[in-house]
Amino acid sequence: MSVSEVSANEAIELLEGDAVLIDVREESEWEAGHAPMASLVPLAQLPDHLDELPRDHLIICACRSGGRSLRAATYLQENGFDVVNLSGGMLAWFAEDLPFESDGDEATIE
C-alpha cells in the first residue's frame, strides 16, 4: 500500500478542513522556517509521539523536499493513521508563497 501525495496547494485546502500538518525535519530546520499551522515531530522521534497524533484527522507529513516525510507517512500509515505526503516538501510550500514563518529573523529553508 503506497502513500498518497498532495501538492502544496492541495495541502493548504486540506488544512482549511480538519487535516493536520506534521513537520518531520530537525529542530534547526524548523527554526529557520516552517508553516505556522504545522507541528514539529522530528522523524527520529516519531515513534515516541504516536499517542499524541490524531487518529480521527488526516495527517499531512512534510519535510524539506519530501523524502523524510514519505518515510514518516509510510510509518504512520503502517500504524493505522490516515496520512498523505507533501510532494516537494517545504521547498514546494515556500515556492507557492504559502504561509511561512521563522522563530528568528527572515524565514528560509535550510
C-alpha positions in Angstrom: 0.0 0.0 0.0 1.6 3.2 -1.1 1.2 6.7 0.5 -0.7 9.3 -1.5 1.0 12.6 -2.3 -0.6 16.1 -2.3 0.7 19.3 -3.7 1.3 22.3 -1.5 -1.9 23.9 -2.8 -3.9 20.7 -2.2 -2.4 20.6 1.3 -3.5 24.1 2.2 -7.0 23.2 1.1 -7.0 20.1 3.3 -5.7 22.2 6.2 -8.6 24.5 5.8 -10.7 21.5 6.7 -9.6 19.3 9.6 -6.3 17.9 8.4 -3.2 18.5 10.5 0.4 19.2 9.2 3.3 17.4 10.8 6.8 18.7 10.0 9.4 15.9 10.4 12.5 18.0 9.9 15.1 18.7 12.6 14.6 21.5 15.0 17.3 23.7 13.4 15.4 23.4 10.0 12.1 24.2 11.8 13.6 27.3 13.5 14.8 28.6 10.1 11.3 28.5 8.7 8.1 26.5 8.9 4.4 26.6 8.1 2.6 28.3 11.1 0.0 25.6 11.3 2.5 22.8 11.5 3.6 20.8 14.5 7.3 19.7 14.8 7.8 16.0 15.3 11.4 15.1 14.0 11.4 11.9 12.1 13.7 10.1 14.6 11.2 11.0 17.4 8.1 10.0 15.5 7.7 6.6 17.2 7.7 8.3 20.6 4.8 10.6 19.7 2.2 8.2 18.1 -0.1 8.7 21.1 -0.1 12.4 20.6 -1.2 12.3 16.9 -4.8 12.4 15.9 -6.3 9.2 14.5 -9.5 11.0 13.5 -8.0 13.5 11.2 -5.9 13.3 8.0 -2.2 13.9 8.7 -0.1 15.6 6.1 3.6 14.8 6.6 6.2 17.4 5.4 10.0 17.7 5.4 12.4 19.8 3.3 11.9 18.1 -0.1 9.6 15.1 0.5 11.9 12.2 1.3 11.9 12.0 5.0 8.2 12.8 5.1 7.4 9.9 2.8 9.2 7.6 5.3 7.2 9.2 8.1 3.9 8.9 6.2 4.6 5.2 5.4 5.4 4.5 9.0 2.2 6.3 10.2 0.1 4.5 7.6 1.5 1.2 8.8 0.4 2.2 12.3 -3.2 2.9 11.2 -3.2 6.6 10.6 -4.9 8.4 7.7 -1.9 10.1 6.1 -0.6 11.8 2.9 2.8 13.1 2.0 3.5 16.7 1.0 5.0 16.4 -2.5 8.2 18.5 -2.7 8.1 19.3 1.0 8.6 22.8 2.4 10.6 23.7 -0.7 7.3 23.4 -2.7 5.3 25.1 0.0 7.7 28.0 0.1 7.7 28.2 -3.8 3.9 28.6 -3.8 4.2 31.5 -1.3 2.1 29.8 1.3 2.2 30.9 4.9 5.7 30.5 6.2 7.4 31.9 9.4 10.5 31.5 11.4 11.5 31.8 15.1 14.2 34.2 14.1 14.5 37.0 11.5 13.7 36.0 8.0 12.0 32.7 7.2 14.2 30.5 5.0 14.6 26.8 4.1 17.7 25.2 5.4 
